[in-house]
């Protein structure tokens, strides 16, 4: 039916039981191989809020794994650092005890050129120098786990509608600013984190060229497990919904290849546009070289991949 470029996962915490906050190099390389079978040409392992020494260790492990990769695999393109510089009031499943203030000196303790995206709460940049430092360092800054209504300095928004100040018709808020400003916007299109109706509305308002489809997949994604420890707590798979004991969303059980099928099957978005927000947009945004050719069948599923 279609032949497309490979897909880019820029926000993914794990898969097949592998937790990027715990796994060793061998397991990470195996996960990269497996992700390629789902059409992923490149991905950004996402390091989340934790003790600063754990974060430093994770950065080292991921960077070492990237150096050992061969060409016929999903390439580790860099790290997406989601936290610890977020708003405790919008922490989600992030452990509040490890959240840090937006302090350049604290960031310098974990700073590494392999960090390509950092999710922060811009409203907590009291001195106004944290965001500027990241941008001057070549890092893409994403507003997430935030209550901000000012996105003027950031490059993108993390998982639109989730863990942020939501739409209200009388208030300036994160959602409306993300929709009307010329910045990139992540979105999870599993029909659970965002309803089908709101997905349709988003795709009508926001230019397709500025939307980045993400999975926000957890280690439970495409795993036989029904529960697993993640972010210091048990996460449960409740009919595809990954939640903690309080029912708080923890991430997705889908990959972006699954979400492309979901969008196309429900006529939420044309297949070609669904591919664009999962492939071309990210390849252009991150200036990545594509290493995969994907063959899709008439059921909007991957039938074959080829390395190029």
Secondary structure per residue as TSV (DSSP state, phi and psi in degrees):
chain	resnum	aa	ss	phi	psi
A	1	X	-	360.0	-50.8
A	2	X	E	-141.5	150.8
A	3	X	E	-120.5	125.8
A	4	X	E	-131.1	170.4
A	5	X	E	-73.0	170.7
A	6	X	-	-70.8	165.2
A	7	X	E	-98.1	154.0
A	8	X	E	-121.8	122.3
A	9	X	E	-98.5	102.7
A	10	X	E	-97.0	0.6
A	11	X	E	-148.4	94.5
A	12	X	E	-149.6	129.5
A	13	X	-	-97.2	-11.6
A	14	X	E	159.7	-178.7
A	15	X	E	-175.6	157.6
A	16	X	T	57.0	28.0
A	17	X	T	89.7	-9.4
A	18	X	E	-84.5	123.9
A	19	X	E	-103.3	116.5
A	20	X	T	-64.8	-12.6
A	21	X	T	-89.6	-2.8
A	22	X	T	-135.5	-26.9
A	23	X	-	-68.0	158.0
A	24	X	-	-94.8	175.9
A	25	X	H	-57.8	-46.3
A	26	X	H	-58.6	-45.4
A	27	X	H	-66.3	-36.7
A	28	X	H	-66.2	-40.2
A	29	X	H	-66.7	-37.8
A	30	X	H	-64.5	-39.5
A	31	X	H	-64.3	-40.0
A	32	X	H	-60.3	-42.6
A	33	X	H	-61.2	-43.5
A	34	X	H	-68.5	-37.6
A	35	X	H	-62.7	-33.3
A	36	X	H	-60.6	-32.7
A	37	X	T	-67.6	-16.6
A	38	X	T	-101.7	19.2
A	39	X	T	84.0	11.0
A	40	X	E	-85.1	116.5
A	41	X	E	-89.2	-26.9
A	42	X	E	-154.8	150.4
A	43	X	E	-149.6	158.0
A	44	X	E	-116.2	95.0
A	45	X	E	-51.8	130.8
A	46	X	E	-98.9	119.6
A	47	X	E	-98.0	124.3
A	48	X	E	-107.0	-178.5
A	49	X	S	-56.6	127.3
A	50	X	-	-165.4	-179.0
A	51	X	-	-56.0	140.5
A	52	X	H	-61.1	-29.9
A	53	X	H	-72.3	-34.1
A	54	X	H	-65.8	-43.5
A	55	X	H	-59.8	-44.6
A	56	X	H	-61.1	-40.8
A	57	X	H	-64.6	-42.4
A	58	X	H	-62.8	-42.1
A	59	X	H	-60.2	-42.9
A	60	X	H	-63.8	-45.4
A	61	X	H	-62.9	-46.5
A	62	X	H	-65.1	-40.7
A	63	X	H	-65.4	-40.9
A	64	X	H	-65.2	-39.7
A	65	X	H	-62.4	-41.1
A	66	X	H	-60.7	-36.6
A	67	X	H	-68.4	-24.8
A	68	X	H	-93.5	-3.2
A	69	X	-	-70.4	146.5
A	70	X	-	-94.9	174.7
A	71	X	S	-75.5	-27.4
A	72	X	S	-91.2	59.9
A	73	X	S	-158.9	167.1
A	74	X	-	-69.6	123.8
A	75	X	E	-80.9	134.3
A	76	X	E	-77.6	109.0
A	77	X	E	-91.8	-9.0
A	78	X	E	149.9	-176.0
A	79	X	E	-112.0	137.1
A	80	X	E	-101.3	113.1
A	81	X	E	-93.0	105.7
A	82	X	E	-103.4	93.7
A	83	X	-	95.1	172.1
A	84	X	S	-87.6	12.3
A	85	X	S	-95.3	61.1
A	86	X	S	-123.6	174.1
A	87	X	-	-86.7	121.3
A	88	X	G	-57.2	-26.2
A	89	X	G	-75.0	-12.5
A	90	X	G	-128.0	38.8
A	91	X	-	-74.9	-23.3
A	92	X	T	62.2	-126.0
A	93	X	T	-93.1	1.6
A	94	X	S	-65.8	136.4
A	95	X	-	-72.1	115.5
A	96	X	G	-61.7	-27.0
A	97	X	G	-69.0	-16.0
A	98	X	G	-103.1	-0.1
A	99	X	-	-69.6	136.1
A	100	X	-	-118.0	154.2
A	101	X	-	-69.6	158.0
A	102	X	-	-77.7	86.7
A	103	X	-	-122.9	123.6
A	104	X	H	-58.0	-39.7
A	105	X	H	-63.8	-35.7
A	106	X	H	-68.0	-41.0
A	107	X	H	-63.1	-37.9
A	108	X	H	-62.3	-21.7
A	109	X	T	-67.8	-26.2
A	110	X	T	-116.7	-1.8
A	111	X	-	-55.6	138.0
A	112	X	-	-156.7	144.9
A	113	X	T	-66.7	-15.2
A	114	X	T	-80.9	-10.7
A	115	X	E	-78.1	117.0
A	116	X	E	-107.5	-27.7
A	117	X	E	-132.8	136.3
A	118	X	E	-128.9	122.2
A	119	X	E	-89.6	124.5
A	120	X	E	-137.4	169.8
A	121	X	-	-101.8	99.1
A	122	X	G	-58.9	-27.8
A	123	X	G	-66.1	-16.4
A	124	X	G	-93.1	3.2
A	125	X	-	-82.2	73.3
A	126	X	T	-59.1	-43.7
A	127	X	T	-79.9	-15.4
A	128	X	S	78.1	12.9
A	129	X	-	-109.0	-13.4
A	130	X	H	-67.6	-50.6
A	131	X	H	-61.6	-44.1
A	132	X	H	-60.0	-39.4
A	133	X	H	-63.3	-44.2
A	134	X	H	-62.7	-46.8
A	135	X	H	-63.8	-42.2
A	136	X	H	-65.2	-23.6
A	137	X	T	-84.3	-1.0
A	138	X	T	86.0	13.6
A	139	X	-	-90.3	139.9
A	140	X	E	-82.8	123.5
A	141	X	E	-98.6	128.1
A	142	X	E	-119.6	132.3
A	143	X	E	-84.7	118.2
A	144	X	-	-156.7	158.9
A	145	X	S	48.2	59.3
A	146	X	B	-143.4	159.8
A	147	X	-	-118.8	16.7
A	148	X	-	-68.2	152.9
A	149	X	S	-123.7	17.8
A	150	X	-	-130.0	107.3
A	151	X	-	-108.9	20.7
A	152	X	T	-66.9	-22.2
A	153	X	T	-105.5	-9.2
A	154	X	-	-95.8	164.3
A	155	X	S	-90.1	-27.5
A	156	X	E	-160.0	178.2
A	157	X	E	-124.8	138.0
A	158	X	S	-86.1	133.6
A	159	X	S	24.8	79.8
A	160	X	T	-45.5	136.5
A	161	X	T	82.3	-23.3
A	162	X	S	-100.5	133.4
A	163	X	S	57.9	46.3
A	164	X	B	-154.6	168.1
A	165	X	-	-69.0	121.0
A	166	X	-	-86.9	173.7
A	167	X	-	-61.2	132.8
A	168	X	-	-141.8	134.3
A	169	X	T	-68.1	-11.8
A	170	X	T	-104.9	-7.9
A	171	X	S	-119.6	146.6
A	172	X	-	-77.9	126.6
A	173	X	-	-145.1	174.7
A	174	X	H	-60.8	-44.2
A	175	X	H	-62.5	-50.9
A	176	X	H	-63.3	-38.2
A	177	X	H	-65.4	-36.9
A	178	X	H	-66.6	-36.3
A	179	X	H	-75.8	-34.1
A	180	X	H	-99.4	-11.3
A	181	X	S	-96.4	155.0
A	182	X	S	-84.0	62.3
A	183	X	S	-129.4	162.1
A	184	X	E	-74.3	149.8
A	185	X	E	-136.7	117.3
A	186	X	E	-71.2	148.2
A	187	X	E	-149.1	140.7
A	188	X	E	-98.5	115.1
A	189	X	-	-108.4	51.6
A	190	X	S	-94.6	4.0
A	191	X	S	67.4	11.4
A	192	X	S	-117.4	-48.4
A	193	X	S	-67.2	-32.3
A	194	X	S	-138.2	130.6
A	195	X	-	-67.3	159.2
A	196	X	H	-59.1	-39.0
A	197	X	H	-65.2	-41.5
A	198	X	H	-72.4	-32.7
A	199	X	H	-60.5	-46.8
A	200	X	H	-60.1	-43.6
A	201	X	H	-63.3	-43.0
A	202	X	H	-60.3	-44.4
A	203	X	H	-70.2	-19.0
A	204	X	H	-81.4	-33.6
A	205	X	H	-86.4	-47.7
A	206	X	S	-90.0	131.2
A	207	X	-	-56.7	133.3
A	208	X	G	-54.4	-35.6
A	209	X	G	-64.0	-15.6
A	210	X	G	-109.3	12.1
A	211	X	E	-107.2	134.7
A	212	X	E	-118.0	108.5
A	213	X	E	-71.4	129.3
A	214	X	E	-128.4	157.6
A	215	X	-	-94.4	-36.2
A	216	X	-	53.9	34.2
A	217	X	B	-66.1	143.9
A	218	X	-	-103.1	171.1
A	219	X	T	-54.2	-28.0
A	220	X	T	-71.0	-16.0
A	221	X	T	-62.9	130.7
A	222	X	T	52.4	42.8
A	223	X	-	-124.2	154.6
A	224	X	S	-80.5	-7.6
A	225	X	-	-74.8	148.6
A	226	X	S	-103.5	-13.3
A	227	X	E	-152.8	153.6
A	228	X	E	-161.2	145.7
A	229	X	E	-72.3	129.7
A	230	X	E	-152.2	135.0
A	231	X	T	55.3	36.2
A	232	X	T	77.1	15.5
A	233	X	E	-150.6	159.5
A	234	X	E	-75.1	132.1
A	235	X	E	-113.8	135.9
A	236	X	E	-116.3	143.3
A	237	X	E	-94.6	104.3
A	238	X	E	-105.7	87.7
A	239	X	T	54.4	44.2
A	240	X	T	96.4	-18.3
A	241	X	E	-88.8	126.6
A	242	X	E	-100.3	111.0
A	243	X	E	-136.1	160.7
A	244	X	-	-88.1	-173.1
A	245	X	T	-63.6	-22.0
A	246	X	T	-92.9	2.8
A	247	X	-	83.3	10.5
A	248	X	-	-77.1	129.9
A	249	X	E	-58.5	134.8
A	250	X	E	-110.2	-17.3
A	251	X	E	153.7	-167.5
A	252	X	E	-111.3	154.9
A	253	X	S	-96.8	-0.3
A	254	X	-	-103.3	160.3
A	255	X	-	-101.5	170.4
A	256	X	H	-68.8	-23.5
A	257	X	H	-64.1	-38.1
A	258	X	H	-65.5	-38.3
A	259	X	H	-71.2	-33.9
A	260	X	H	-59.5	-47.3
A	261	X	H	-61.1	-42.3
A	262	X	H	-60.1	-46.1
A	263	X	H	-65.0	-43.6
A	264	X	H	-72.0	-42.1
A	265	X	H	-62.7	-34.7
A	266	X	T	-92.4	3.3
A	267	X	T	57.3	32.7
A	268	X	S	-76.1	-34.7
A	269	X	S	-151.4	143.8
A	270	X	-	-60.1	145.5
A	271	X	H	-54.3	-44.0
A	272	X	H	-63.1	-36.0
A	273	X	H	-73.7	-35.9
A	274	X	H	-62.7	-38.5
A	275	X	H	-64.8	-41.6
A	276	X	H	-60.1	-43.6
A	277	X	H	-76.2	-9.4
A	278	X	H	-108.2	-8.7
A	279	X	T	-135.0	-77.1
A	280	X	H	-56.7	-42.9
A	281	X	H	-60.2	-45.5
A	282	X	H	-70.3	-40.2
A	283	X	H	-60.1	-41.4
A	284	X	H	-71.1	-44.4
A	285	X	H	-59.7	-43.1
A	286	X	H	-98.8	-0.1
A	287	X	T	54.6	52.5
A	288	X	-	-100.6	150.8
A	289	X	-	-90.0	130.5
A	290	X	-	-79.5	136.2
A	291	X	-	-117.9	5.3
A	292	X	E	-128.5	148.8
A	293	X	E	-120.2	125.5
A	294	X	E	-109.0	133.2
A	295	X	E	-106.3	120.8
A	296	X	E	-106.2	138.7
A	297	X	-	-89.9	-176.7
A	298	X	T	-69.7	-12.6
A	299	X	T	-95.5	14.8
A	300	X	S	61.0	32.4
A	301	X	-	-118.1	152.8
A	302	X	E	-70.9	125.5
A	303	X	E	-102.9	-26.3
A	304	X	E	-163.1	149.7
A	305	X	E	-126.9	150.7
A	306	X	E	-133.2	137.5
A	307	X	E	-83.4	141.0
A	308	X	-	-125.1	360.0
